[in-house]
């Protein structure tokens, strides 16, 4: 296992994006770590999936360069294993034996790219850039939905009902009729919902409701 971090960026990459390399070819591992080092991208290389599982940090931003043919579990099967254990780190496949069915299966399962060896350095770097951007976007969205979930946890059951009705576009009079309460009470609950959810408008409340649904449906690692 080799971690490559340039001196000038040691502090920045200590908790920054990292590229995990899984390939049983030592020369390939060395070539990839050298290439990433030249671009000041931190990387760790592994020969087996077991070694990777013992060391990788799912909370750290990054992506995986994964060879399709590995000792034991294949790269495609390992992709499925990572999904089952709740790891959603973007994967870039590498293979010297690629074919169309294999690449289709990988891409349908969410792979960022499928590179056939030998590939150009720039193609690999472009794929890594896309993968790291995708991972950063996913983490931002997860953080936003988690923040909204924390706000929603402060709502009472009745406030949740009012919020759901407001998001559906119902007027106060309609909400009052549906819930069997007065319109004044609806206005009070509605005000509490807007304040607790830190919503500046109904449109903002709708957006946060969508984030709340995304947080609720996200698999738990």
N, C-alpha and C positions, 0 to 999 in steps of 0.2 A: 504494500500500500504506500503510495507516495502523494503527499500534499504539496502542491506547488503554489507559493505565494511570493510575489516580489517584495523586496524590502520596503520600497517606497510606498506600497499600498497595504502593508501588513495590518495596520490598524483598521483601515476601511473594510478590508475583506474578512476580518476576524468573525464578523457576524453577517457579512453581506452575502450576495449570491455566490453559489458554488456549483460547479459542474461535476457530477459523479460519473466516472467512466467505468463501464463493466465490459471487459474484453479479455479473453484468455490468451491473447497474443501479446506477449511482453513488448515487442517492438512497436505494436500499434498503441499500446498504453503510453509508452514513452513519447512517441511522436505526437499524440494528442495532448499530453500534458505540456510538452514543449511549445506546441502551437498556442495553447490557451495562455501559457505563461507569457508568451510574446505579446499578447493582447491584454495582459494584466488581469486575467480572469482566474480566480482560485479554482483548483480542481483536486480531486482525490481519485485515484485509480484502483480498481479491484479486479482480481482474477476470477472470483466466483460470486454468485448471488448471496451465498451464506456470509461471506466476509462483508459484503455491502450491508446486509440486514443487521449485522452486529455493530455497525458503525454510523449509519446514516442518521441525520437529524431531520425529521420531517417538518420541524418548525423553522428550519433555516431555508430561506429562499434559494431556489436553484432549479436544475433540470438534470436529466439522466441521459447519457450516451450509452445505449444498450446494444450489444452485439446479439444478433438473432440466435447464433449457435454457440451455446455455452455448455460447460460440463454439467451434467445433471439436468436441471430444469432449463428448457429453452427460453429464449428471450421473450417470445410471444406468450408462453405460459406464465413467465415471471411478471409480465405486464398485468395479466389477470390477477395474479397473487397480490400485487401491490394495490390494485383496486379493492380487493376484498379486505385488506387490512387497513384501508382508509387513507392510503397515500395517493395524493392526486398530483404529484410532481410531474411536470411535462416530460415526455420521453421522445428521444430521437433514436430511431433504429439504425443500425449499421449492419451490413451483411455483404459477404462475397458470394452469396448463393441466392440472391434475391429473385423472386418471381412475382408475377402479378397477384395471384391469390394471397400470397404471404403479405404483400404490401397493403392490399385492400383490407385484410383482416386487422392489420396493425393500425391503419388509419381510422377504420370504423370504431376501434376501441379507444380512439382519442390520441394516437401518436401525432406529434408535431410534424415529423418528416420521416422518410425512409430512404436512407442513403446507401447506394451500392458501391462497395469498394472496388477499385480505388476511386475516391471522390476528391474534388478540388478543395483545398483549404478554405477558400472563400465560401463554398457551399456549406461546409460544416459550420463556419463562423456565422453565416447568415441564419442557419437553422438554430444555433444556440441563442442568437439574439432574439429570434421569434419566441423560443421556448421560455427564456428568462422574462420577456415582456408578458407572456401569457401567465406565467406564475405570479408575477407582481400584480397583474390585474385581478387574478383570482383572490389573492390575499387581501387586496384593498376591498373588494366586494364582500368578502367574508367578514372583514373587520367592520364594515359599514352595517351589515345585517346583524352582526352580534351587538353592535351599539344600539340599534333600534330595538332588538329583543330585550335589552336591559331596560330601556325606557318603557316598553310595553308591560314589563313585569310589575310596574308600579300602578297599572290600571286595575280598577275594581271590575268584577264580572259585568256589572251594568255598564260601566264605561266602555268595556270591550264590545258590548252589544251595540252601543251608540256609535262607536267608531266604525264597526262593520257596516252599519246602516248609512253613515255619512259617506263612507268610501263607495258604497253602491250608488250614491247620488240622490238619496232620499232627502226630502225636505223635513224640517223639524216637525211639522204637523203630521206627516206620514209616519215618522219615527215614533211620535207620541201615540198614535193610533195602534201601530204594530206592537209596541211594548206595553200598552195599557197604562201609560203615565201621562202627566200633563206636559204641555208644550214648554212651560217654564222650566220644569225639571229636565227636559231634554236639553234646553239651552244651557243649563248649569253643567250637566254631564258633558255636553259638547265642548264647553269652555275648559273643563278640566282635562278632557282628552287632548285638546290642542296644546294646552300648557305642559302637560306631562310628556307628550310626545315631541315637544319642542318643534311643533309644526307652524310654519309661517302662513300657510294657506291650506285650503282643502286639497289643492294639487300636491302640495308637499306631503300632506297626510296620506294621500293615495300612494305616492312614491314610497313612503316609509312602510306602508302596509304591504307593498310588494316585496320590500326587503325583508319584512318580518316573515312572509310566506317562504321566501328563499332560505332564511335561516332555519325555519322549522323543517323544511324538506331536505336539508343538507345532511348527508350521512355522518354519524358520529364516529370519529376515528377510534 
